[in-house]
Amino acid sequence: MAQAKAGDRVKISFTGRLADGEIFDSTEECHSDDCGCGAGPLEFVVGDEEIIAGLNDAVIGMQPGEKKTVQVPAAQGYGPFDEELVMVIERSDLPADLQPEVGDTLGITDDDDEEYPVTVVEVTDTTVTLDANHPLAGEDLSIELELLEIL
């Protein structure tokens, strides 16, 4: 039977959990309204860096129908948490009509006019703290996956 290798387009189902067991993403249905789960199988080309390295590497050598659970350290997932990506800005530097709240996602533009998402992590009367890290940066992950097909 064929085994998945670099360059193959594959279809998988998976459920990803944080260290505390909380589901952060899944191709299966979930009972949380805000996790984005239940989107159906995931298709990607092995080795094309479309997904996190730990999941990509786990698929290599699998056969259709095979299931496994892999532990993905932060370095192979969404990377380490980088304090340099947390910034405090003056509220006066924001548009006057913007009323940021903790948890909001905003877009900021760099010097090259590239826009990046940031999460509001703290709001005071005079400042807003923004975090440009991926929400799962620094998290070790556990991923249950099944290789459904090699396309």
Number of C-alpha atoms within 10 A of each C-alpha: 5 10 15 21 19 14 11 16 16 20 19 20 20 21 20 23 19 16 12 9 10 9 19 18 19 23 18 13 13 16 9 10 7 8 12 13 19 15 12 14 16 15 17 17 19 21 17 13 10 11 17 15 17 20 22 19 17 17 25 16 13 20 18 18 10 14 16 13 14 16 18 22 16 18 16 17 20 22 17 17 19 13 10 9 12 17 14 14 14 12 18 10 9 13 8 8 6 8 10 17 14 13 12 12 17 15 12 13 10 9 6 6 8 9 12 12 15 22 21 21 18 15 17 10 7 9 15 21 18 24 22 22 20 16 12 16 16 17 19 20 24 21 22 16 21 21 23 19 19 18 11
